């Protein structure tokens, strides 16, 4: 494209030079006329660009106006570099304009998210006292009463959700100690199996002692079991197997469309939930140095392996 424009430009200047001979970039020569010669057309040879112009009083010769090919190539290279620099300059301007536009477009959204986050933090802080009060008072009531037991389960669910949101919004400080893996699994299994008693529960957990943060590890198990129950089939199962330093939680499901996104923040494959449960699992596993692996087989059985 640049070569065509430059050639056309030089050709027009040669034609103009043929009338006034006032451009020192071009040279002239008298050459014999042949039948193959065509006037006022741009031609190339090994050394020059040239046009042929008829001589009015000389029918046997023609005027050759030429421009060095070497100078043409240098000029072409300079033209390409100029266009490249112009393109880069315009691209840079467009980039800065895009940045400014993005900043002014996103800034109100960022402020709104900050306000919302502060609002949520305030709500979580205010919820802490009534939730604690409810749990303490429930311990003083008759736990054999079905209504009291139902309220206790709901209060525990709200309490765990409160802890999830609190750990999601804060940088938690972890205190590692030794505790029984079976004790944590049994506590969480007892809670969920009483709510989802229509599921088939299979628990095979060795009494292993592990070194980690017990409260954070309990939240990992809580979120994994919560997902395993909520996104199960109507007559499905939950299987928990733990041996030495490996824990596997499996459940029947309707399948996962995007397994690679399942631990992403706010990612949901249905309208249920907030989309932060498994993200909290991912966050806590990284903080505690626990490796995890997700598997989905051909029967839509979902298994999450934890290695600690």
C-alpha positions as CSV (number, residue, x, y, z in Angstrom):
1,X,0.0,0.0,0.0
2,X,2.7,2.5,1.0
3,X,4.7,1.5,-2.1
4,X,1.8,2.2,-4.4
5,X,1.2,5.6,-2.9
6,X,4.8,6.6,-3.0
7,X,5.2,5.4,-6.6
8,X,2.1,7.4,-7.6
9,X,3.4,10.5,-5.8
10,X,6.8,10.3,-7.6
11,X,5.1,9.7,-10.9
12,X,3.0,12.9,-10.5
13,X,6.1,14.9,-9.6
14,X,8.0,13.6,-12.6
15,X,5.1,14.7,-14.8
16,X,5.1,18.2,-13.2
17,X,8.9,18.3,-13.7
18,X,8.5,17.6,-17.4
19,X,6.8,21.0,-17.7
20,X,9.0,23.2,-15.6
21,X,12.3,21.3,-14.9
22,X,12.5,22.8,-11.5
23,X,13.2,19.8,-9.2
24,X,16.8,18.8,-8.5
25,X,15.8,15.3,-7.4
26,X,15.3,14.2,-11.0
27,X,17.8,13.8,-13.9
28,X,17.1,13.8,-17.6
29,X,18.6,12.1,-20.6
30,X,17.9,11.8,-24.3
31,X,17.3,8.3,-25.5
32,X,16.3,6.9,-28.9
33,X,12.6,6.4,-29.4
34,X,11.3,2.8,-30.0
35,X,7.9,1.4,-30.8
36,X,7.8,-0.2,-27.3
37,X,8.1,3.2,-25.6
38,X,4.9,4.5,-23.9
39,X,4.8,8.1,-22.8
40,X,3.9,9.3,-19.3
41,X,4.0,5.9,-17.7
42,X,6.1,5.0,-14.7
43,X,8.7,2.4,-15.5
44,X,11.4,0.6,-13.5
45,X,14.8,-0.6,-14.5
46,X,17.7,-2.0,-12.4
47,X,18.8,1.5,-11.2
48,X,16.0,4.0,-11.7
49,X,12.3,4.9,-11.9
50,X,11.6,6.8,-15.0
51,X,9.0,8.2,-17.4
52,X,9.4,9.0,-21.1
53,X,8.3,12.4,-22.5
54,X,8.0,13.2,-26.2
55,X,10.3,15.9,-27.8
56,X,8.2,18.2,-30.0
57,X,10.9,18.9,-32.6
58,X,12.7,15.5,-32.4
59,X,10.7,12.5,-33.6
60,X,13.6,10.0,-33.3
61,X,14.5,10.6,-29.6
62,X,12.5,11.0,-26.4
63,X,13.2,12.7,-23.0
64,X,13.8,10.3,-20.2
65,X,13.2,11.7,-16.7
66,X,14.5,9.4,-14.0
67,X,14.8,9.0,-10.2
68,X,17.4,6.8,-8.5
69,X,16.0,3.5,-7.4
70,X,18.3,3.5,-4.3
71,X,16.8,6.9,-3.2
72,X,13.3,5.5,-3.8
73,X,14.0,2.5,-1.6
74,X,15.4,4.8,1.2
75,X,12.3,7.0,0.9
76,X,10.0,4.0,1.0
77,X,11.7,2.8,4.2
78,X,11.4,6.2,5.8
79,X,7.7,6.4,4.8
80,X,7.0,3.0,6.4
81,X,8.8,4.0,9.6
82,X,6.9,7.2,9.7
83,X,3.6,5.4,9.3
84,X,4.6,2.9,12.0
85,X,5.5,5.6,14.5
86,X,2.2,7.4,13.7
87,X,0.3,4.1,14.2
88,X,2.1,3.5,17.6
89,X,1.4,7.1,18.7
90,X,-2.3,6.8,17.8
91,X,-2.4,3.4,19.5
92,X,-0.9,4.9,22.6
93,X,-3.4,7.8,22.6
94,X,-6.2,5.3,22.2
95,X,-4.9,3.3,25.0
96,X,-4.7,6.2,27.4
97,X,-8.2,7.3,26.4
98,X,-9.5,3.8,27.0
99,X,-7.8,3.8,30.5
100,X,-9.4,7.2,31.4
101,X,-12.8,6.0,30.1
102,X,-12.4,2.7,32.1
103,X,-11.4,4.6,35.2
104,X,-14.4,7.0,35.1
105,X,-16.7,4.2,34.2
106,X,-15.6,1.7,36.8
107,X,-14.8,4.1,39.6
108,X,-18.5,4.6,40.6
109,X,-18.9,0.8,40.6
110,X,-15.8,0.4,42.7
111,X,-17.1,2.9,45.2
112,X,-20.5,1.1,45.3
113,X,-18.8,-2.2,46.0
114,X,-16.7,-0.7,48.7
115,X,-19.8,0.8,50.4
116,X,-21.6,-2.6,50.0
117,X,-18.6,-4.5,51.5
118,X,-18.5,-2.1,54.5
119,X,-22.2,-2.5,54.9
120,X,-21.9,-6.3,54.9
121,X,-19.1,-6.1,57.4
122,X,-21.2,-4.0,59.7
123,X,-24.1,-6.5,59.4
124,X,-21.8,-9.4,60.1
125,X,-20.5,-7.6,63.2
126,X,-24.0,-6.8,64.4
127,X,-25.2,-10.4,63.8
128,X,-22.4,-11.9,66.0
129,X,-24.1,-10.9,69.3
130,X,-27.6,-12.2,68.7
131,X,-26.4,-15.4,67.1
132,X,-24.1,-16.1,70.1
133,X,-27.0,-15.3,72.4
134,X,-29.4,-17.7,70.6
135,X,-26.8,-20.6,70.7
136,X,-26.1,-20.1,74.4
137,X,-29.8,-20.0,75.3
138,X,-30.6,-23.0,73.2
139,X,-28.0,-25.0,75.2
140,X,-30.0,-24.2,78.3
141,X,-33.3,-25.5,76.8
142,X,-34.5,-29.1,76.5
143,X,-32.6,-30.5,73.5
144,X,-35.0,-33.4,73.2
145,X,-37.8,-31.1,72.1
146,X,-38.2,-31.4,68.3
147,X,-39.0,-27.7,67.9
148,X,-36.0,-26.7,70.0
149,X,-33.8,-29.1,68.0
150,X,-35.0,-27.6,64.7
151,X,-34.3,-24.1,66.0
152,X,-30.9,-25.2,67.1
153,X,-30.0,-26.6,63.7
154,X,-31.2,-23.5,62.0
155,X,-29.2,-21.3,64.4
156,X,-26.0,-23.4,63.8
157,X,-26.5,-23.1,60.0
158,X,-26.8,-19.3,60.4
159,X,-23.8,-19.3,62.7
160,X,-21.7,-21.2,60.1
161,X,-22.8,-18.9,57.3
162,X,-21.9,-15.9,59.5
163,X,-18.4,-17.4,60.0
164,X,-18.1,-18.1,56.3
165,X,-18.9,-14.5,55.4
166,X,-16.6,-13.3,58.2
167,X,-13.6,-15.4,56.9
168,X,-14.4,-14.3,53.3
169,X,-14.1,-10.6,54.1
170,X,-11.3,-10.7,56.6
171,X,-7.7,-11.9,56.5
172,X,-7.9,-14.6,59.1
173,X,-5.2,-15.4,61.6
174,X,-4.7,-19.2,61.9
175,X,-3.6,-21.1,64.9
176,X,-2.5,-24.7,64.2
177,X,-2.8,-27.4,66.7
178,X,-3.4,-31.2,66.8
179,X,-7.0,-32.5,66.7
180,X,-9.0,-35.5,65.8
181,X,-10.1,-35.7,62.1
182,X,-12.9,-38.1,63.1
183,X,-14.3,-35.7,65.7
184,X,-14.6,-32.9,63.1
185,X,-16.2,-35.2,60.5
186,X,-18.6,-36.7,63.0
187,X,-19.7,-33.3,64.2
188,X,-20.4,-32.0,60.7
189,X,-22.0,-35.2,59.5
190,X,-24.4,-35.3,62.4
191,X,-25.5,-31.8,61.6
192,X,-26.1,-32.4,57.9
193,X,-27.4,-35.9,58.1
194,X,-30.2,-34.8,60.4
195,X,-31.3,-32.1,57.9
196,X,-30.8,-34.2,54.7
197,X,-32.0,-37.5,56.2
198,X,-33.4,-38.7,52.8
199,X,-29.8,-39.0,51.5
200,X,-27.8,-42.2,51.9
201,X,-24.9,-41.4,54.2
202,X,-21.7,-43.6,54.2
203,X,-19.0,-42.6,56.5
204,X,-15.6,-44.4,56.9
205,X,-13.2,-42.3,58.8
206,X,-10.1,-43.5,60.6
207,X,-9.3,-41.8,63.9
208,X,-6.4,-39.8,62.6
209,X,-4.8,-36.9,64.3
210,X,-3.9,-33.9,62.1
211,X,-2.0,-30.7,62.6
212,X,-3.9,-27.7,61.3
213,X,-6.4,-24.9,62.4
214,X,-9.4,-26.8,63.7
215,X,-11.9,-24.0,63.1
216,X,-10.8,-23.3,59.6
217,X,-10.7,-27.1,58.8
218,X,-14.2,-27.4,60.1
219,X,-15.4,-24.7,57.8
220,X,-13.8,-26.5,54.9
221,X,-15.8,-29.7,55.8
222,X,-18.9,-27.7,56.4
223,X,-18.8,-26.1,53.0
224,X,-18.0,-29.3,51.2
225,X,-20.8,-31.2,52.9
226,X,-23.2,-28.3,52.3
227,X,-22.5,-28.4,48.6
228,X,-22.7,-32.2,48.5
229,X,-26.2,-32.0,50.1
230,X,-27.7,-29.0,48.3
231,X,-26.7,-30.1,44.8
232,X,-27.5,-33.8,45.3
233,X,-30.2,-35.8,43.6
234,X,-33.5,-36.6,45.3
235,X,-32.4,-40.2,46.2
236,X,-28.7,-39.6,46.2
237,X,-25.8,-40.4,48.5
238,X,-22.9,-38.7,50.3
239,X,-19.8,-40.8,51.0
240,X,-17.0,-39.7,53.3
241,X,-13.8,-41.7,53.4
242,X,-10.6,-40.7,55.3
243,X,-7.4,-42.7,55.6
244,X,-4.2,-41.3,57.1
245,X,-3.7,-37.9,55.4
246,X,-6.3,-38.1,52.7
247,X,-10.0,-37.2,52.8
248,X,-12.5,-37.8,50.0
249,X,-16.1,-36.5,50.0
250,X,-18.3,-37.9,47.2
251,X,-21.9,-37.3,46.2
252,X,-24.3,-38.1,43.5
253,X,-25.2,-35.1,41.3
254,X,-26.8,-33.9,38.1
255,X,-23.3,-33.1,36.8
256,X,-21.0,-30.1,36.7
257,X,-20.9,-28.0,33.5
258,X,-17.7,-26.1,34.2
259,X,-15.5,-28.1,36.7
260,X,-12.6,-25.7,36.2
261,X,-14.7,-22.8,37.5
262,X,-16.3,-24.5,40.4
263,X,-13.9,-22.9,43.0
264,X,-14.2,-19.4,41.4
265,X,-15.7,-16.6,43.5
266,X,-19.5,-16.1,42.9
267,X,-19.6,-18.9,40.3
268,X,-22.9,-20.7,40.5
269,X,-24.5,-23.4,38.2
270,X,-27.9,-22.8,39.7
271,X,-29.9,-20.0,41.4
272,X,-29.2,-21.5,44.8
273,X,-26.6,-20.2,47.2
274,X,-24.2,-17.2,47.1
275,X,-21.4,-18.8,45.0
276,X,-18.8,-18.3,47.8
277,X,-18.9,-21.7,49.6
278,X,-16.3,-23.5,47.4
279,X,-14.4,-20.3,47.0
280,X,-13.9,-20.2,50.7
281,X,-12.8,-23.9,50.6
282,X,-10.2,-22.9,48.0
283,X,-9.1,-19.9,50.0
284,X,-8.8,-21.9,53.3
285,X,-7.0,-24.8,51.6
286,X,-4.4,-22.5,50.3
287,X,-3.9,-20.8,53.7
288,X,-3.6,-24.1,55.5
289,X,-1.4,-25.8,52.8
290,X,-4.0,-28.4,51.9
291,X,-4.0,-29.8,48.4
292,X,-7.4,-30.5,46.7
293,X,-8.5,-32.3,43.6
294,X,-11.9,-32.4,41.9
295,X,-13.2,-35.4,40.0
296,X,-16.5,-36.0,38.1
297,X,-17.0,-39.5,36.7
298,X,-19.4,-40.7,33.9
299,X,-22.1,-41.3,36.5
300,X,-22.0,-37.6,37.6
301,X,-20.5,-38.6,40.9
302,X,-18.5,-35.6,42.2
303,X,-15.5,-36.3,44.4
304,X,-13.3,-33.8,46.1
305,X,-10.0,-35.1,47.5
306,X,-8.1,-33.3,50.2
307,X,-4.5,-34.1,51.0
308,X,-3.1,-32.7,54.3
